[in-house]
Amino acid sequence: MSKQREEAARLAAAALGTDVLPTFSRRAPRVAMNTVSDFTGELERAERDLSAAKTRLAEYEGALPTRKIDAKLVRLSRFANRIEDSFRDADFAALKAEIANAGGNIQPIKVRRSGDVYELVWGHRRHRACLELDIPVLATISESMSDRELFEEMSRENEQRKNLSAYEMAMHYRRAVDLKLYKNWSEVAAVLGKTRGLLSRYSALADLPKVVVEAFPSPNDIQPKWAATLRKVFDVDAEAVSQAAQRVKGRSLTARSVFETLVNLPVKQFTRVNIGACHWTEGDDSVRVDIDRRAFGDDKLQALRAFLEELENAE
């Protein structure tokens, strides 16, 4: 009601008597103001919650999706660095029991998508445990990852795990070179920040003959520092070392005992030596030297005959 109408009504009522004079009062704005205030407060709280959510979301910027997938849909990478022995020891049995009790792996594995299936980047033991338990595996999924990225991420993640053996790492690096992912062992060392000396040990370990590796209780038991010596004695007399390896295979000896057996054979058994174009074989009663005639030529062979005659006649 306007002020003019209010005044007219007051005067009319006054003429009739004060007892019928109406009291006009404006509605207190308190209720309306409280409503606005409440709305403003809710808006401020919503803005604070949104800001906090944005902050938490920023922490996961670039993070990959994680979800449970069928373990049977995950296949091993060609750079996989676990051998079967790693899935037979007490540590794996304990991990498997822990995953079974938890109903799944708490720490996710990582995979890269490959069509309708996935390729394992790291988490081989967790994946294997879920596969054997026939339960889904929790996985972080990369939609796009190159072979180099896969290899380097697998290498760095697995290096942090104490139970990854030197032999497994050696074969892992060797596959990267054999599959032409890197030019040579030196490039692998540079990419992964390793010394050439360390990679040289891994190279010697990866190049050990199968017969030598199988002589040990497990390839995981072979120490990198043994590799160069084992390689050397095998090159001196492959036949003698191979025979010794066959004798100790499966005899439940410690790894060190196997190593000492292979490198401490009697000297007389190391009779075969390759010297350039010569092949020297020494027995108990005779010595035989096979020479590549094409490498020596007639003049050198004549000189060798003369030297042997002189040596024979020397007192």
C-alpha positions in Angstrom: 0.0 0.0 0.0 1.3 3.4 -0.9 2.1 6.1 1.7 -0.8 8.3 0.3 -3.4 5.5 0.7 -2.1 4.8 4.2 -2.5 8.4 5.2 -6.0 8.6 3.8 -7.1 5.5 5.7 -5.6 6.8 8.9 -7.6 10.1 8.6 -10.8 8.3 7.8 -10.4 6.0 10.8 -9.7 9.0 13.0 -13.0 10.5 12.2 -14.7 7.4 13.4 -12.7 7.1 16.6 -9.3 6.1 17.8 -10.6 2.7 18.9 -11.0 1.6 15.3 -7.7 3.1 14.1 -5.8 0.4 12.4 -2.1 -0.1 13.0 -0.1 -0.3 9.8 3.4 -1.7 10.1 5.8 -2.9 7.5 6.7 -6.6 7.6 10.0 -7.0 9.2 12.6 -7.7 6.5 14.3 -10.1 8.9 12.9 -13.3 7.3 13.8 -12.2 3.7 17.3 -11.1 4.8 17.8 -14.4 6.6 16.9 -16.4 3.5 19.3 -14.4 1.4 22.0 -14.8 4.0 21.4 -18.6 4.1 21.6 -18.8 0.3 24.8 -16.7 0.3 26.4 -19.0 2.9 25.4 -22.1 0.9 26.9 -20.6 -2.2 30.2 -19.8 -0.4 30.4 -23.3 0.9 29.7 -24.8 -2.6 32.5 -22.6 -4.0 34.9 -23.7 -1.3 34.0 -27.4 -1.9 34.5 -26.9 -5.7 37.9 -25.2 -5.1 39.0 -28.1 -2.9 37.8 -30.6 -5.4 39.7 -28.9 -8.2 42.8 -29.0 -6.0 42.5 -32.7 -5.3 41.8 -33.3 -9.0 45.0 -31.4 -10.0 47.0 -33.9 -7.9 45.8 -36.7 -10.3 46.3 -34.7 -13.5 47.8 -37.0 -16.1 47.0 -40.1 -13.9 46.0 -43.2 -15.7 42.7 -45.0 -15.1 42.8 -47.9 -12.7 40.3 -50.7 -12.6 40.0 -54.5 -12.3 40.4 -56.5 -15.4 40.3 -60.2 -16.3 43.8 -61.5 -15.6 43.5 -63.8 -18.5 43.4 -60.8 -20.9 46.9 -59.7 -19.8 49.7 -61.2 -21.8 53.5 -61.0 -21.2 55.6 -58.5 -23.0 58.5 -59.8 -25.1 60.7 -57.9 -22.7 59.3 -59.8 -19.6 62.1 -60.3 -17.1 60.8 -63.0 -14.8 61.8 -66.6 -15.1 59.6 -69.5 -13.9 61.8 -70.0 -10.7 60.5 -66.6 -9.5 57.0 -68.1 -9.3 58.0 -71.1 -7.2 59.8 -69.7 -4.2 58.5 -68.9 -0.7 58.2 -65.2 -1.4 55.8 -65.8 -4.2 53.8 -68.2 -2.1 53.5 -65.6 0.6 52.5 -62.9 -1.9 49.8 -65.2 -3.4 48.4 -65.9 0.1 48.3 -62.2 0.9 46.4 -61.4 -2.3 44.0 -64.3 -1.7 43.2 -63.0 1.8 42.7 -59.5 0.6 40.5 -60.6 -2.3 42.8 -59.1 -4.9 46.0 -57.1 -5.3 45.9 -53.8 -3.4 48.8 -52.3 -5.3 47.9 -52.2 -9.0 50.0 -53.7 -11.9 50.5 -51.6 -15.0 49.5 -52.7 -18.5 49.3 -51.1 -21.9 46.3 -51.7 -24.2 46.9 -53.9 -27.2 43.7 -54.2 -29.1 41.2 -56.3 -27.1 43.9 -57.5 -24.7 46.6 -55.9 -22.5 50.4 -56.2 -22.4 52.1 -56.3 -19.0 54.5 -53.5 -18.2 55.2 -54.3 -14.6 53.7 -56.3 -11.7 54.5 -59.8 -13.1 54.2 -61.6 -9.7 51.0 -59.8 -8.8 49.5 -60.7 -12.1 50.6 -64.3 -11.9 49.1 -64.6 -8.4 45.7 -63.3 -9.6 45.9 -65.5 -12.6 46.5 -68.6 -10.5 43.8 -67.6 -8.0 41.4 -67.0 -11.0 40.4 -63.5 -9.8 40.5 -60.1 -11.6 43.7 -58.1 -11.3 43.7 -54.4 -10.4 45.6 -52.6 -13.1 46.6 -49.1 -14.2 46.0 -48.9 -17.9 48.0 -47.0 -20.5 46.3 -46.5 -23.7 49.5 -45.5 -25.6 53.1 -46.5 -24.8 56.0 -47.2 -27.1 58.3 -50.2 -26.7 61.1 -48.1 -25.4 58.8 -46.5 -22.8 57.6 -49.9 -21.7 61.1 -51.3 -21.4 62.5 -48.4 -19.5 59.5 -48.2 -17.1 59.6 -51.9 -16.5 63.4 -51.7 -15.8 63.2 -48.8 -13.4 60.2 -50.2 -11.5 61.7 -53.7 -11.1 65.0 -52.4 -10.0 63.3 -51.2 -6.9 62.2 -54.7 -6.0 64.8 -56.7 -4.0 63.7 -60.1 -5.2 64.5 -59.4 -8.9 67.7 -61.4 -9.5 70.8 -60.3 -11.4 70.1 -63.1 -14.0 66.6 -61.8 -14.7 67.9 -58.3 -15.2 70.7 -59.6 -17.4 68.3 -61.5 -19.7 66.0 -58.4 -19.7 68.8 -56.2 -21.0 69.9 -58.8 -23.5 66.4 -59.0 -25.0 66.4 -55.3 -25.5 69.6 -55.5 -27.5 68.7 -58.7 -29.3 65.3 -57.2 -30.4 67.1 -54.1 -31.7 65.4 -51.8 -29.2 68.9 -50.4 -28.5 72.1 -50.7 -30.5 74.2 -52.3 -27.8 74.8 -52.8 -24.1 76.5 -49.4 -23.9 73.3 -47.6 -25.0 71.3 -49.6 -22.5 73.7 -48.4 -19.8 73.4 -44.8 -20.9 69.6 -44.8 -21.1 69.1 -46.5 -17.7 71.9 -44.5 -16.0 74.1 -47.6 -15.3 77.9 -47.9 -15.4 79.5 -49.8 -18.3 81.2 -52.0 -15.8 77.9 -53.1 -14.3 76.4 -53.8 -17.7 79.5 -55.7 -18.7 78.9 -58.1 -15.8 75.2 -58.4 -16.9 76.4 -59.1 -20.4 78.7 -61.9 -19.3 75.9 -63.3 -17.2 73.5 -63.3 -20.0 76.0 -65.0 -22.4 76.7 -68.0 -20.1 76.1 -71.2 -22.0 72.9 -73.1 -21.2 74.8 -76.1 -19.8 76.5 -73.9 -17.2 73.3 -72.1 -16.2 71.5 -75.3 -15.7 74.2 -76.7 -13.4 73.1 -74.3 -10.7 70.0 -74.9 -8.4 68.4 -71.8 -10.1 69.7 -69.2 -12.6 68.7 -66.6 -9.9 71.5 -68.0 -7.7 74.3 -67.1 -10.1 76.2 -64.0 -8.9 77.2 -61.4 -11.5 80.8 -61.5 -10.2 81.1 -65.1 -11.2 80.0 -64.7 -14.8 83.3 -63.6 -16.3 85.3 -66.4 -14.6 82.7 -69.0 -15.7 82.8 -67.7 -19.3 86.6 -67.8 -19.2 87.0 -71.4 -18.1 84.3 -72.5 -20.6 86.2 -70.8 -23.4 89.4 -72.6 -22.3 87.8 -76.1 -22.3 84.1 -76.2 -23.1 84.1 -80.0 -23.1 85.6 -80.4 -19.6 83.3 -77.7 -18.1 80.2 -79.2 -19.8 81.0 -82.6 -18.3 81.5 -81.2 -14.9 78.3 -79.2 -15.2 76.4 -82.4 -16.1 77.9 -84.2 -13.1 76.8 -81.6 -10.5 73.4 -80.8 -12.1 70.5 -81.8 -9.8 72.8 -82.8 -6.9 71.3 -80.2 -4.4 74.6 -78.4 -4.1 74.8 -74.8 -3.1 75.3 -72.2 -5.8 78.8 -71.5 -4.5 79.7 -75.2 -4.5 78.7 -75.5 -8.1 80.7 -72.4 -9.1 83.8 -73.7 -7.3 83.4 -77.1 -8.9 83.3 -75.6 -12.4 86.2 -73.2 -12.0 88.5 -75.5 -10.0 88.8 -78.5 -12.3 92.2 -80.1 -12.3 94.6 -78.2 -14.6 95.2 -81.2 -16.9 91.6 -81.2 -17.9 91.9 -77.7 -19.4 93.7 -79.0 -22.5 91.9 -77.3 -25.3 93.0 -73.8 -26.2 92.2 -71.7 -29.3 95.2 -69.6 -30.3 94.2 -67.6 -33.3 94.4 -70.0 -36.3 95.7 -72.9 -34.0 93.7 -75.4 -32.1 95.7 -76.9 -29.3 94.6 -80.2 -27.6 96.7 -81.7 -24.8 96.3 -85.2 -23.5 98.1 -87.2 -20.9 100.5 -88.8 -23.5 100.4 -86.4 -26.5 99.8 -82.9 -27.7 98.0 -82.1 -30.9 98.1 -78.8 -32.7 95.7 -78.2 -35.6 96.7 -75.3 -37.8 94.7 -73.5 -40.4 97.0 -73.8 -43.4 95.3 -70.9 -45.2 96.2 -68.5 -42.3 99.8 -69.6 -42.0 100.9 -70.2 -45.6 103.9 -72.4 -46.7 106.6 -70.1 -45.5 105.3 -70.0 -41.9 104.7 -73.7 -41.8 108.3 -74.3 -43.0 109.5 -72.0 -40.2 107.4 -73.9 -37.7 108.8 -77.3 -38.8 112.4 -75.9 -38.4 111.6 -74.6 -35.0 110.1 -77.9 -33.8 113.2 -79.8 -35.1 115.5 -77.3 -33.3 113.4 -77.6 -30.1 113.4 -81.4 -30.3 117.3 -81.5 -30.6 117.9 -78.9 -27.9 119.4 -80.2 -24.8 
